[in-house]
Amino acid sequence: MKTLHVNLPGREYKIDIGLNILDQLLPAAVLSNSTDHVVVVTNTTLHDLYPDRVSQVLQNSGVRVSTCVLADGEEYKNLETLSLIFDFLIKFSANRKTLVVPININN
């Protein structure tokens, strides 16, 4: 696992990147962020392969999980897709305490 430390004026946070870290790190991230809402951002391919994976990991944590499923492919990595994510966050009443979890596989 690799951890990136982000230092901004007045606050800092970390980003963990690695293989097979979902089961161990996601529940801890939810607890440390005092959130009651997790938004998963994924694509159609991963959603079809693992439709309820994050919900299963968080089933005993007491948080609401909403899943934003986007089209798969490089051509969808653009501002229009980002706008779809923002629309989803608004529709599902995301706020500053909402934890956004991107699920992606890089080969």
C-alpha positions in Angstrom: 0.0 0.0 0.0 1.1 3.5 -0.7 0.0 6.5 1.3 0.0 10.0 -0.1 0.1 12.8 2.5 -1.7 16.0 1.4 -0.8 19.1 3.3 -2.9 22.2 2.8 -3.0 25.4 4.8 -5.0 24.7 7.9 -5.6 21.0 7.3 -4.0 17.8 6.1 -5.2 14.3 5.0 -3.9 11.1 3.5 -4.9 9.1 0.5 -4.2 5.3 0.7 -3.7 3.5 -2.6 -3.1 -0.3 -2.9 -4.4 -3.7 -3.6 -7.0 -5.5 -1.4 -7.3 -2.6 1.1 -11.0 -2.1 0.9 -12.0 -4.5 3.8 -9.5 -3.1 6.2 -9.3 0.6 5.4 -12.9 1.5 4.4 -14.6 0.8 7.8 -11.7 2.7 9.5 -12.1 5.6 7.2 -15.8 5.8 7.9 -15.2 5.7 11.6 -12.5 8.4 11.5 -14.5 10.7 9.3 -17.7 10.7 11.5 -19.8 10.3 8.4 -23.2 8.7 8.0 -23.2 8.7 4.2 -20.7 7.1 1.8 -20.9 7.7 -2.0 -19.2 5.1 -4.1 -18.1 6.3 -7.6 -17.5 3.4 -10.0 -18.0 2.3 -13.6 -20.4 -0.1 -15.3 -17.8 -2.9 -15.6 -16.8 -2.9 -12.0 -20.4 -2.5 -10.8 -21.5 -5.5 -12.9 -18.6 -7.6 -11.4 -19.0 -6.4 -7.8 -22.5 -4.8 -7.5 -22.7 -4.7 -3.7 -19.1 -4.9 -2.6 -18.8 -1.7 -0.7 -22.3 -2.1 0.9 -21.2 -5.5 2.1 -18.0 -4.1 3.7 -20.0 -1.4 5.4 -23.1 -3.4 6.3 -22.5 -3.2 10.0 -21.3 0.4 10.2 -24.6 2.1 10.2 -23.9 4.3 7.2 -26.0 4.9 4.1 -24.3 3.9 0.9 -25.2 5.5 -2.5 -23.5 4.2 -5.7 -22.8 6.5 -8.7 -22.3 4.2 -11.7 -20.6 5.8 -14.7 -19.9 4.6 -18.2 -16.6 2.8 -18.6 -13.8 3.9 -20.9 -11.2 6.6 -21.4 -13.5 8.7 -23.5 -15.7 9.2 -20.4 -13.0 10.7 -18.3 -14.0 14.3 -19.0 -15.8 17.3 -17.5 -19.2 16.0 -18.6 -18.7 12.9 -16.5 -17.5 15.1 -13.6 -20.7 17.0 -13.9 -22.7 13.8 -13.6 -20.9 13.0 -10.4 -21.7 16.5 -9.0 -25.3 16.0 -10.0 -25.4 12.7 -8.3 -23.9 14.2 -5.1 -26.6 16.9 -5.1 -29.4 14.4 -5.8 -28.4 12.2 -2.9 -27.9 15.1 -0.5 -24.2 14.8 -0.1 -22.6 17.3 2.3 -19.1 18.1 3.7 -19.2 15.0 5.9 -20.1 12.7 3.0 -17.2 10.3 2.3 -16.6 9.8 -1.5 -15.0 6.4 -2.3 -13.8 6.0 -5.9 -13.5 2.3 -7.0 -11.2 1.7 -10.0 -8.9 -0.9 -11.3 -5.7 0.1 -13.1 -3.8 -2.5 -15.1 
